[in-house]
Amino acid sequence: AGIEQIFSGSGTVSFTRSQNVHPEWWGAVADNSTACRAAIQAANDALPLGSCIILQQGSYRLDTTTITLTNASIVGCGRQSILRPNASASTAVVTVAYPRVSLQNFSIFGDHLSSPVNTAIQLGTASVEVGTSVVDDIWIYGFNGSSGTGIRCYRGNAVHFHRLRIQQCYYGVYRGGARETNTVTITIASPGVITMTGHTLQNSDIVVLTTTGALPTGFTAGTSYYVVNAATNTFQLSATAGGAAINTSGSQSGTHTATSGKYWGDCHWDDCVIQATAVGVLDDNGCNAQYQRDMSILGCNVGYQATSSVAESGVWIRPANIWFWHSNISANTAAGVYLTHGYLFEFGDTDINGTTSGPNVLIDGTAASDIEGIAFYDGSISGSQGHGVNLNSGRNVRFVGVKIVANSGNTPNLYDGIIVGAAWQGLFEVLDCLIGVSANGESGWGNAYQWQQYGINIHASACTDAAASGGVLAAVGRVHIAGNMLAGNASGAINGTGAPTGAFSRIYNNVGVSSQTEGIATTFSNAITASSTIELGHASDTK
């Protein structure tokens, strides 16, 4: 068939084999005027899994609700194949609601519409986990209304993102699982049956029960259980995935609540460019195992942020296992990288730069245990008019081979290359780094100081917790600073008055150049305990 309408009327179209089809067959016209959502949805509904909807060059206007893809992928003919929502559209423009459904080679223009248009692409739903999909060569532009999002990663895994261009959105990418919470009733029976009206739970989902009174015997509040025998409005729980349903007995009282966390994990992102008003990439609870390579996150208030929007419970984990390699993360006003919750972050050969106020990197957990296990390898942290790195509250961080330099407009006597706050716990390790250079860009010579306070400034109470996280990190040493060039820091290379008081501290083979105190601040050695070692070295202030 050609590219013109061939289906009309009230009948049902159904293909029995995978096909490549055109939405024009159902009446779509890429003229930036004709309402095309119903035609694109009809194409999806007529096709079996593995099919493709082919978009022509031009603008397909979309009205009312989202396009929900359950069978067919959408493939365009380049950036000139455009989906364009009307102001009356709501929620996501496109929702991928089944595994193995992909999006390739087209654009979605939000035209700077305000709410209710708030997301270009949503992957997964509360009841559907997507996966084994590709999102490739997509351009998203103009979703910068309140909470407008380029891509909302909701529930799923094993999705490969390649050559994305996301511009002028409030959030570029928002990653994190859905959360389902509702009151329930529980029968006293063998096995017990839980009623939760309208639930979207599936077998093997994890559920935690809480109560204002007492649960029946068989269940313990705050324990993670697995859904079995899920049905409309009801389900049962097992102690193990796929195990036997739990019997209930005794009595119960109060109001019971069931909470289930959904997850977004194990995805690869490469060669993507993201520009956003608020946050370039935001990871929330339930986000796990994200691998980024050759990413550019540009011109945001915050470049990359890991946070927790809800209190954690047994089913609701912090962001974890996040890797950036060969990437660039920059921000206009706040931090390039801002971490408040999560564990196991690695930034390898990644440049973090460009803030006009605040630190380039801010790690600030509500409690030190909220954020831990962060590593920076090679790359640079530069351009800040605040601290280069502010370790306010958290646990276990390592810098290896990183260049940490300031903006020449730094306000005198206020900021450090790395400042370690009183609430920081566990390991603080800096190896083979360059911290501070002169304003003319030479590594440490000349009279213009970059960090107007210290290269490294350790608070008296930092790294003094009774026990680090344990294992290898605890054995390496609480404070380990070695082989660094600390150059052009006005108040001194390293300051640690009264710190560190913990054992296993090692500071050696560091060179301080063109610092006002010519190297290590003399007060630092007063705090080194008998179980610590310190070797100071510095070069003269002459070139």
C-alpha positions as a printed Julia matrix, in Angstrom:
543×3 Matrix{Float64}:
   0.0     0.0    0.0
   1.03    3.61  -0.5
   1.22    6.33   2.15
  -2.43    7.36   2.22
  -5.53    6.45   4.2
  -6.86    2.97   3.53
  -8.77    2.25   6.78
 -11.84    4.15   7.96
 -15.13    3.51   9.64
 -15.96    1.55  12.78
 -14.46   -1.81  11.87
 -11.45   -3.48  13.49
  -8.1    -3.89  11.73
  -5.89   -6.74  12.9
  -2.59   -7.98  11.46
  -1.55  -11.53  12.26
   2.13  -11.13  11.33
   4.68   -8.44  12.17
   4.44   -5.54   9.73
   5.9    -2.14   8.97
   2.93    0.21   8.68
   2.26    3.93   8.22
  -0.11    5.89  10.51
  -1.35    7.56   7.31
  -3.24    4.32   6.61
  -5.49    5.27   9.56
  -5.81    8.93   8.55
  -2.73   10.65  10.02
  -1.26   13.56   8.06
   2.14   15.04   8.95
   1.0    18.6    8.2
   1.38   20.14  11.7
  -2.39   20.52  11.85
  -4.28   17.21  11.57
  -4.85   15.41  14.9
  -2.85   12.18  14.55
  -2.76   10.53  17.97
  -5.77    8.28  17.35
  -4.29    7.07  14.05
  -0.93    6.21  15.6
  -2.65    4.45  18.5
  -4.87    2.5   16.1
  -1.79    1.36  14.21
  -0.23    0.02  17.42
  -3.45   -1.71  18.45
  -3.79   -3.47  15.08
  -0.27   -4.94  15.11
   1.38   -7.93  16.76
   4.58   -7.55  18.8
   7.67   -6.94  16.67
   6.02   -4.54  14.24
   7.04   -0.96  13.38
   5.12    2.26  12.83
   6.99    4.36  10.26
   6.8     8.16  10.58
   7.29   10.35   7.52
   9.1    13.68   7.58
   6.76   16.37   8.87
   4.93   17.23  12.1
   2.29   14.89  13.52
  -0.01   16.87  15.83
  -1.17   14.9   18.89
  -4.31   15.55  20.9
  -5.6    14.41  24.3
  -3.97   11.36  25.89
  -0.64    9.56  25.52
   0.28    7.17  22.72
   0.63    3.83  24.53
   2.9     1.39  22.71
   2.21   -2.23  23.59
   3.0    -3.96  20.3
   4.81   -1.72  17.84
   8.01    0.31  17.85
   8.08    3.79  16.31
  10.75    4.52  13.69
  11.11    7.89  11.98
  12.96    9.18   8.94
  15.28   11.48  10.89
  14.87   14.59  13.01
  12.3    16.01  10.6
   9.87   13.28  11.66
   8.25   15.13  14.57
   5.62   14.29  17.18
   4.16   17.55  18.47
   1.6    17.59  21.34
  -1.18   20.15  21.62
  -1.65   22.16  24.79
  -4.57   19.87  25.72
  -2.37   16.76  25.82
  -1.72   15.23  29.24
   1.07   13.21  30.89
   3.55   11.6   28.5
   3.51   12.09  24.73
   4.65    8.47  24.23
   4.44    5.69  26.84
   6.3     2.45  26.17
   4.23   -0.18  27.96
   5.66   -3.5   26.85
   9.12   -5.13  26.56
  10.95   -5.15  23.21
   9.24   -1.97  22.03
  11.78    0.59  20.77
  11.91    4.23  19.65
  14.26    5.31  16.86
  15.15    8.22  14.64
  12.52   10.92  15.26
  11.87   14.06  17.33
   9.37   15.14  19.97
   8.82   18.9   20.28
   7.04   20.2   23.36
   6.97   23.78  22.04
   7.56   25.06  25.6
   4.02   24.13  26.6
   3.27   24.34  30.32
   1.52   21.64  32.38
  -0.31   19.31  31.77
   2.17   18.32  29.03
   5.02   17.2   31.29
   6.91   14.29  29.72
   8.06   13.45  26.23
   8.74    9.71  26.75
   7.76    7.46  29.66
   9.26    3.99  29.85
   7.22    1.49  31.85
   4.1     1.89  33.97
   3.13    0.92  37.5
   2.06   -2.49  36.21
   4.4    -3.03  33.23
   8.17   -3.49  33.29
   9.8    -2.68  29.97
  13.11   -4.08  28.78
  15.25   -5.37  25.93
  14.52   -2.13  24.12
  16.44    0.58  22.27
  15.91    4.34  22.4
  18.15    5.6   19.6
  18.7     8.9   17.78
  15.82   10.76  19.44
  15.69   14.57  19.7
  13.49   15.97  22.5
  12.98   19.71  22.74
  10.89   22.21  24.7
   9.45   20.44  27.77
  10.56   23.13  30.2
   7.29   23.8   32.01
   6.98   22.9   35.69
   8.43   19.37  36.09
   8.64   18.96  32.3
  10.8    15.9   31.58
  12.53   14.65  28.46
  12.61   10.95  29.42
  10.95    9.46  32.52
  12.41    6.02  33.3
   9.67    4.5   35.41
   9.91    0.72  35.57
  12.15   -1.64  33.61
  15.67   -2.79  32.78
  18.0    -3.64  29.91
  17.3    -0.55  27.8
  20.04    0.9   25.58
  20.0     4.67  25.03
  22.1     5.95  22.15
  22.56    9.36  20.45
  19.89   11.19  22.44
  19.63   14.97  22.18
  17.5    16.47  24.95
  17.19   20.26  25.1
  15.13   22.9   26.9
  13.51   20.55  29.43
  13.04   21.14  33.16
  14.46   17.66  33.86
  16.46   16.07  31.08
  16.21   12.48  32.35
  14.39   11.39  35.53
  15.21    7.83  36.57
  13.58    5.99  39.46
  11.03    3.34  40.21
   7.34    3.82  40.82
   6.0     3.4   44.33
   2.61    1.87  45.14
   1.11    2.34  48.62
  -2.44    1.63  49.77
  -4.44    0.34  52.7
  -5.23   -3.38  52.7
  -7.31   -5.97  54.5
  -5.93   -9.39  55.45
  -7.9   -12.58  56.01
  -7.13  -15.05  58.77
  -6.78  -18.15  56.6
  -4.42  -20.78  55.22
  -3.05  -19.09  53.24
  -3.95  -15.49  54.11
  -5.39  -13.33  51.31
  -4.64   -9.62  51.05
  -7.16   -7.32  49.39
  -5.82   -4.11  47.84
  -8.37   -2.56  45.49
  -7.02   -1.61  42.08
  -3.46   -2.81  42.74
  -0.99   -3.3   39.87
   1.25   -5.82  41.63
   2.68   -8.8   39.82
   4.06  -12.09  41.09
   7.55  -11.66  42.62
   7.04   -7.94  43.37
   8.32   -7.06  46.84
   5.83   -5.77  49.45
   6.33   -4.39  52.95
   3.43   -4.33  55.42
   2.97   -1.71  58.14
   0.12   -1.19  60.58
  -1.27    1.19  63.17
  -2.15   -1.82  65.34
  -1.13   -5.46  65.05
  -0.73   -7.7   62.0
  -2.04  -11.28  62.13
   0.44  -13.98  63.1
   2.48  -14.91  60.04
   3.42  -11.36  59.05
   5.91   -8.97  60.62
   5.77   -5.23  60.0
   8.72   -3.86  58.0
   9.71   -7.24  56.53
  10.03   -7.68  52.76
   7.68  -10.3   51.27
   7.13  -11.5   47.7
   3.8   -11.41  45.84
   2.35  -14.76  44.77
  -1.01  -15.62  43.23
  -1.67  -12.03  42.15
  -5.24  -11.5   40.96
  -7.65   -8.61  40.46
  -7.72   -6.67  43.76
  -6.08   -9.52  45.73
  -2.75  -11.26  46.21
  -0.91  -13.47  48.67
   2.6   -13.15  50.09
   5.54  -15.52  50.4
   8.8   -15.29  52.31
  10.71  -16.09  49.08
  10.19  -15.33  45.4
   7.86  -17.99  43.99
   7.57  -19.7   47.37
   4.59  -20.96  49.34
   1.94  -18.44  50.39
   2.04  -17.56  54.09
  -0.68  -18.81  56.44
  -2.2   -16.32  58.9
  -3.67  -16.93  62.34
  -4.51  -15.19  65.6
  -6.04  -11.74  65.74
  -5.34   -8.36  64.17
  -6.1    -4.7   64.78
  -5.6    -1.23  63.35
  -5.2    -0.12  59.74
  -2.77   -2.09  57.55
  -0.79   -0.62  54.66
   1.1    -2.38  51.86
   3.98   -0.65  50.06
   5.65   -1.92  46.91
   8.68   -0.48  45.16
   9.3    -0.76  41.42
  12.78   -0.54  39.93
  14.67    0.92  37.01
  18.0    -0.77  36.37
  20.78   -2.2   34.23
  20.73    0.31  31.37
  23.42    1.71  29.06
  23.63    5.32  27.89
  26.18    6.46  25.32
  26.78    9.47  23.09
  23.95   11.48  24.64
  23.7    15.27  25.01
  21.36   16.63  27.69
  20.55   20.25  28.48
  17.95   21.1   31.12
  16.73   24.04  33.17
  16.8    22.31  36.58
  18.61   18.94  36.55
  20.26   17.19  33.62
  19.98   13.65  35.02
  18.1    12.96  38.28
  18.29    9.52  39.92
  15.71    8.72  42.59
  14.83    5.69  44.71
  14.8     2.4   42.87
  17.36    3.45  40.23
  20.19    0.92  39.94
  23.02   -0.04  37.6
  23.21    2.82  35.07
  26.25    2.89  32.79
  27.0     6.19  31.05
  29.73    6.7   28.47
  30.48    9.76  26.32
  27.68   11.71  27.99
  27.47   15.52  27.84
  25.24   17.13  30.47
  25.33   20.87  29.82
  23.93   24.18  31.0
  21.82   22.89  33.9
  21.23   24.29  37.35
  22.5    20.89  38.6
  24.2    18.55  36.15
  23.74   15.16  37.87
  21.79   14.56  41.08
  21.14   11.43  43.15
  18.44   11.85  45.76
  15.62   10.18  47.71
  12.13   11.62  47.31
  10.57    9.34  49.92
  11.74    7.73  53.15
  13.39    4.38  52.54
  11.89    1.08  53.55
  12.67   -2.53  52.81
  11.42   -2.25  49.23
  12.67    1.23  48.46
  16.41    1.38  47.86
  18.61    4.4   47.26
  20.15    4.99  43.83
  23.08    2.61  43.42
  25.8     1.46  41.02
  25.98    4.56  38.84
  28.94    4.92  36.45
  30.01    7.85  34.26
  32.96    7.34  31.87
  34.55    9.76  29.39
  31.79   12.27  30.06
  31.28   15.97  30.67
  28.98   17.29  33.4
  28.5    21.02  33.81
  26.11   23.38  35.55
  25.24   27.04  35.31
  24.53   27.94  38.94
  24.56   25.1   41.46
  26.62   21.9   41.68
  27.78   19.94  38.68
  27.31   16.76  40.76
  25.01   16.78  43.81
  24.64   13.56  45.83
  22.38   13.2   48.87
  21.43    9.51  48.74
  22.89    6.38  47.2
  25.95    4.18  47.11
  28.61    3.11  44.67
  29.15    6.0   42.26
  32.11    6.16  39.87
  33.16    9.11  37.71
  35.98    7.98  35.41
  37.8    10.37  33.06
  34.87   12.73  33.52
  35.09   16.53  33.55
  32.83   18.28  36.07
  32.83   22.02  35.59
  31.24   25.38  35.03
  29.31   26.39  38.16
  28.96   30.11  38.91
  28.15   29.61  42.6
  28.41   26.74  45.04
  30.77   23.76  44.73
  31.42   21.74  41.6
  30.76   18.57  43.59
  28.49   18.58  46.66
  28.02   15.39  48.7
  25.56   16.05  51.49
  23.56   13.17  52.94
  20.92   13.83  55.58
  22.93   11.27  57.53
  26.43   10.1   56.65
  25.08    6.61  55.92
  22.71    8.01  53.24
  25.5     8.4   50.68
  28.67    6.32  50.47
  31.21    4.79  48.15
  32.1     7.54  45.64
  35.17    7.45  43.39
  36.62   10.01  40.97
  39.33    8.75  38.59
  41.28   11.01  36.22
  39.22   13.79  34.65
  38.88   17.25  36.18
  36.78   19.27  38.59
  37.12   22.9   37.54
  35.61   26.32  37.06
  33.83   26.72  40.4
  33.52   30.02  42.23
  32.71   28.02  45.37
  34.56   25.01  46.8
  35.82   22.56  44.23
  34.47   19.64  46.28
  32.35   19.94  49.43
  32.21   16.68  51.38
  29.61   17.81  53.88
  28.11   14.5   55.02
  28.68   11.0   53.7
  31.06    8.08  53.87
  34.03    6.79  51.88
  35.34    8.83  48.95
  38.39    8.49  46.71
  40.08   10.89  44.26
  42.78    9.44  42.0
  44.55   11.41  39.26
  42.0    14.24  39.28
  42.76   17.88  38.45
  40.84   20.2   40.8
  41.16   23.87  39.85
  39.15   27.01  40.57
  37.68   29.9   38.66
  39.87   33.0   38.62
  36.92   34.97  40.0
  37.0    33.12  43.32
  36.2    35.36  46.31
  39.34   35.6   48.49
  39.69   33.58  51.7
  36.44   31.65  51.37
  36.88   28.49  49.33
  38.96   25.31  49.26
  39.86   22.79  46.6
  38.39   20.0   48.79
  36.7    20.71  52.1
  35.9    17.76  54.38
  33.07   18.57  56.79
  32.64   17.53  60.39
  29.99   14.92  59.52
  32.13   13.08  56.96
  32.85    9.48  57.96
  35.0     6.61  56.82
  37.64    6.89  54.13
  38.95   10.14  52.63
  41.62    9.37  50.02
  43.38   11.73  47.6
  46.13   10.22  45.4
  48.19   11.7   42.55
  45.95   14.74  42.1
  46.7    18.32  41.06
  44.81   20.77  43.26
  44.99   24.46  42.37
  46.93   26.21  39.59
  47.83   29.81  38.96
  45.41   32.1   37.16
  47.45   32.0   33.96
  46.93   28.24  33.82
  50.46   27.16  34.68
  50.6    24.32  37.14
  51.55   25.99  40.37
  53.92   28.82  39.48
  53.3    32.57  39.63
  51.75   34.72  42.33
  48.05   34.43  41.46
  46.42   31.88  43.78
  43.46   29.88  42.61
  41.98   28.33  45.76
  41.87   31.31  48.06
  41.88   29.16  51.16
  43.39   25.62  51.23
  43.97   22.95  48.67
  42.58   20.38  51.13
  40.83   21.49  54.32
  39.82   18.76  56.82
  37.5    19.6   59.71
  38.63   18.6   63.18
  35.78   16.1   63.6
  35.94   14.55  60.12
  36.72   10.86  59.6
  36.51   10.17  63.35
  33.51    7.84  63.41
  33.96    4.8   65.63
  33.75    2.39  62.72
  33.99    2.85  58.98
  31.86    0.77  56.65
  34.16   -2.2   57.17
  36.05   -4.47  54.84
  38.8    -3.24  52.57
  37.98    0.47  52.75
  38.25    0.57  56.53
  41.61   -1.19  56.44
  43.09    1.18  53.83
  42.97    4.11  56.25
  40.62    6.89  57.24
  42.73    9.67  55.72
  45.17    8.88  52.92
  46.73   11.82  51.05
  49.73   10.95  48.89
  51.59   11.97  45.76
  49.64   15.17  45.17
  50.72   18.51  43.73
  48.99   21.29  45.7
  49.76   24.5   43.88
  48.71   28.12  44.16
  46.51   27.75  47.27
  46.55   31.05  49.15
  46.2    29.89  52.77
  48.11   26.64  52.44
  48.24   23.33  50.67
  46.63   21.13  53.35
  44.94   22.15  56.59
  43.67   19.79  59.24
  43.85   21.46  62.62
  42.81   18.88  65.17
  42.27   16.21  62.52
  42.4    13.37  61.85
  42.16   11.74  65.27
  41.45    8.27  63.89
  44.08    5.64  63.33
  45.63    4.62  59.99
  46.05    8.19  58.71
  48.8     8.56  56.09
  49.89   11.82  54.5
  53.11   11.64  52.48
  54.94   12.6   49.29
  52.8    15.7   48.72
  54.32   18.81  47.16
  53.03   22.3   47.94
  54.01   24.99  45.43
  53.35   28.75  45.52
  51.17   28.41  48.62
  51.34   31.12  51.22
  52.56   28.68  53.87
  54.78   26.83  51.38
  53.11   23.47  51.65
  51.4    21.68  54.5
  49.88   23.92  57.15
  52.06   23.51  60.24
  49.07   22.92  62.52
  48.18   19.73  60.68
  50.97   17.66  62.2
  49.79   18.48  65.72
  46.83   16.17  65.25
  48.61   13.14  63.83
  48.47   10.27  66.3
  51.17    7.77  67.06
  49.49    5.26  64.78
  49.65    7.65  61.84
  52.52    8.65  59.56
  53.19   11.97  57.91
  55.9    12.99  55.48
  55.84   16.58  54.28
  57.44   17.96  51.17
  57.27   21.25  49.34
  59.0    23.12  46.56
  60.21   26.69  46.69
  58.12   29.56  45.41
  60.43   30.19  42.49
  59.78   28.95  39.03
